[in-house]
């Protein structure tokens, strides 16, 4: 082993927050602070590894310095094709490429800055500092983690957004890809680690237990996935009061192992990209394993092998400040780490010390044996059938994971909140309790820096501060309002209301188009619709006119601005700076609702205008609802309006027809003193949540509202907590509409649990679990239905005297051959899942307990006979 700490690799004494070695092995990049801007530097690796080259003045050390970022650079990452991505505190991601025409003669030309790197794309969408980046293993996708609590997956070849992942409630500080591209893992300050599926961007697993004791925080939480895909290792975790790096197994996401020994929190983890092997005495076949490096706030670095219980090497006091990033060379024998103290270190290993790397064909062969061949053109892999079941019972197998959400669109609709476009008015609101709230203004981003080399001057950027001695007098008008402000909604529940102020998902550069704007004066506004209607009480406040509004759905972004007393509607696609289409409307806008199919706009005359998102053509003539509108929402091809009297209407709008789906009233649900928290659509049916911690969904076939959440009910809350503890399902609840809803209701109701002493606690828990199964079915959430059904069965199996309840479930899943149902009214499918498949999974649960052996044999034999038929 050889350790080198080159003192010439520096950012002029400023911190270095990230380091990454080029896949070609000839360069490495560093990112951090540089003077009054962010700095990315590309260095020559040869002088680091070769002492003779280091002393040769003809061999340059610095190849290129890029000071284009407006603020500190937090992460730099190379793609497998040699592109460099950098992200920082300026909320920007820049993609760099070596300029064409640069050859070997200029690569080592004997002077600093001998290479020219050009910014070929600037990705804008995050509303906060970007802390970590990760390239997908087989596609040009790039994942970015930010302090705005989101993760964005980019299609860098098109500069477009693939998915926006929301669910974290704290700063997201680490992101990593499964090496076969099936999963993406993220770690956040909210003390959770989340695993996301790449086929539908749904949440596969939420891991919390190893991080519950974590106090304080670290600058980054860079986690890593092993090259064989079997292990995911987190950053900062705790075990018995000591800091660890938690090992999470892909098989069932088990968390029973960790790396221990560091005295302070683990900040970064990085696996060697190679699967290694070593010959051991007495064994003919070499032992294969993976190798991982761990950095900590205790200024030390440790290197571990997955085949050993102790570290291969530990280097203490390597820096004078925290280790922030780690990188391995593609050959696997060189390790690099950087520190907040502004220095880096290189460690060279030999194959005798570390192990012999497998060649790429052998490594791909191992991955294919484990997971099947990579699907063409994407990250999704088709795993072998026997490997699809990655979780032990009672969790459902992967083959049952039908999409309960609508891919990217539903991720945004469940957990995203729209934000407003640039305005020149600041709204100051004084609440009923005397507090003063100021609605934040959106500051447009600086112009794109698309093609700047190191010799071009850096354009002057606007200051991040709101005040400056060089600025002219502010033109911002402060509008003061004295009104009662309803409680704000958590991001998990008030995600679809267009009136909520939140971080926007997409920032677009807009140009003034005065030459294209019609020079019309505003017509005389018509009188507004009357608020009072035949003595009816106004239950919800009607929408008010606004000058500017902005919303995003998927890779579409829609903004409406007031221009010469006309409302100018513009739709932007991806990161394009020019609108794909626009319209002018003669009245001020009161609400905007956007989906991937429909754009709905409500105007101050209470009319609703609809447009096709992609084409820009009008979908229908303007609607004229019979009463003033309080809420407007769009999802897929559905548009929902709620009047101030509680009337609810839902229309389905397609290219071929427009029809009314739901027409009902929710007035009886709105009691005095409460207000509407959220209104969303699940499978075309309206769902409403209120500030009294109660939520409802309308069931069209039954013609009534169903209660799907009541966190104020003491029996409900008590049963929910005890059901989780009794069944052991707390950390494995799938992310879906029901879990998102009930989490939000629990926050509103508070964390206190009623200290009840239930005389029939078992029956209470059974009733709760049964309700969860039925609610999941009513919502059409297949994943959650399977989860709660298995939890229900598991609970019944662990208590005596409940065989009759088990038989009710088993008989229904078995079908007509074993129940009183007729073939004409028995459906072999439920929510797109075969009932016999569910029966097989339940029988697996029964087979693990000897006391249910007789019941297992009885139903298993009949199921086998049905299969033969």
Secondary structure as GFF3:
##gff-version 3
##sequence-region A 1 869
A	DSSP	beta_strand	2	4	.	.	.	ID=ss1
A	DSSP	beta_strand	16	21	.	.	.	ID=ss2
A	DSSP	beta_strand	27	34	.	.	.	ID=ss3
A	DSSP	beta_strand	37	44	.	.	.	ID=ss4
A	DSSP	alpha_helix	46	49	.	.	.	ID=ss5
A	DSSP	alpha_helix	51	55	.	.	.	ID=ss6
A	DSSP	beta_strand	62	66	.	.	.	ID=ss7
A	DSSP	beta_strand	73	78	.	.	.	ID=ss8
A	DSSP	beta_strand	84	88	.	.	.	ID=ss9
A	DSSP	beta_strand	92	98	.	.	.	ID=ss10
A	DSSP	alpha_helix	104	107	.	.	.	ID=ss11
A	DSSP	beta_strand	117	124	.	.	.	ID=ss12
A	DSSP	beta_strand	130	135	.	.	.	ID=ss13
A	DSSP	beta_strand	141	146	.	.	.	ID=ss14
A	DSSP	beta_strand	150	155	.	.	.	ID=ss15
A	DSSP	beta_strand	160	166	.	.	.	ID=ss16
A	DSSP	beta_strand	172	177	.	.	.	ID=ss17
A	DSSP	beta_strand	183	188	.	.	.	ID=ss18
A	DSSP	beta_strand	193	197	.	.	.	ID=ss19
A	DSSP	beta_strand	203	207	.	.	.	ID=ss20
A	DSSP	three_ten_helix	209	211	.	.	.	ID=ss21
A	DSSP	beta_strand	224	225	.	.	.	ID=ss22
A	DSSP	beta_strand	231	239	.	.	.	ID=ss23
A	DSSP	beta_strand	242	249	.	.	.	ID=ss24
A	DSSP	beta_strand	257	260	.	.	.	ID=ss25
A	DSSP	beta_strand	266	271	.	.	.	ID=ss26
A	DSSP	beta_strand	276	278	.	.	.	ID=ss27
A	DSSP	beta_strand	287	289	.	.	.	ID=ss28
A	DSSP	beta_strand	291	296	.	.	.	ID=ss29
A	DSSP	beta_strand	301	305	.	.	.	ID=ss30
A	DSSP	beta_strand	313	315	.	.	.	ID=ss31
A	DSSP	beta_strand	323	328	.	.	.	ID=ss32
A	DSSP	beta_strand	334	339	.	.	.	ID=ss33
A	DSSP	beta_strand	344	348	.	.	.	ID=ss34
A	DSSP	alpha_helix	351	354	.	.	.	ID=ss35
A	DSSP	beta_strand	356	357	.	.	.	ID=ss36
A	DSSP	alpha_helix	360	371	.	.	.	ID=ss37
A	DSSP	three_ten_helix	385	387	.	.	.	ID=ss38
A	DSSP	three_ten_helix	398	400	.	.	.	ID=ss39
A	DSSP	alpha_helix	407	415	.	.	.	ID=ss40
A	DSSP	beta_strand	425	430	.	.	.	ID=ss41
A	DSSP	beta_strand	436	438	.	.	.	ID=ss42
A	DSSP	beta_strand	477	482	.	.	.	ID=ss43
A	DSSP	three_ten_helix	514	516	.	.	.	ID=ss44
A	DSSP	beta_strand	548	553	.	.	.	ID=ss45
A	DSSP	beta_strand	556	563	.	.	.	ID=ss46
A	DSSP	beta_strand	566	573	.	.	.	ID=ss47
A	DSSP	beta_strand	581	585	.	.	.	ID=ss48
A	DSSP	beta_strand	589	594	.	.	.	ID=ss49
A	DSSP	beta_strand	598	603	.	.	.	ID=ss50
A	DSSP	beta_strand	607	612	.	.	.	ID=ss51
A	DSSP	beta_strand	623	624	.	.	.	ID=ss52
A	DSSP	beta_strand	629	635	.	.	.	ID=ss53
A	DSSP	beta_strand	638	643	.	.	.	ID=ss54
A	DSSP	beta_strand	647	653	.	.	.	ID=ss55
A	DSSP	beta_strand	658	665	.	.	.	ID=ss56
A	DSSP	three_ten_helix	667	669	.	.	.	ID=ss57
A	DSSP	beta_strand	676	682	.	.	.	ID=ss58
A	DSSP	beta_strand	685	690	.	.	.	ID=ss59
A	DSSP	beta_strand	694	699	.	.	.	ID=ss60
A	DSSP	beta_strand	704	710	.	.	.	ID=ss61
A	DSSP	alpha_helix	714	727	.	.	.	ID=ss62
A	DSSP	three_ten_helix	730	732	.	.	.	ID=ss63
A	DSSP	alpha_helix	737	749	.	.	.	ID=ss64
A	DSSP	alpha_helix	761	779	.	.	.	ID=ss65
A	DSSP	alpha_helix	782	797	.	.	.	ID=ss66
A	DSSP	alpha_helix	803	814	.	.	.	ID=ss67
A	DSSP	beta_strand	829	830	.	.	.	ID=ss68
A	DSSP	beta_strand	833	834	.	.	.	ID=ss69
A	DSSP	alpha_helix	835	847	.	.	.	ID=ss70
A	DSSP	three_ten_helix	850	852	.	.	.	ID=ss71
A	DSSP	alpha_helix	853	868	.	.	.	ID=ss72
###
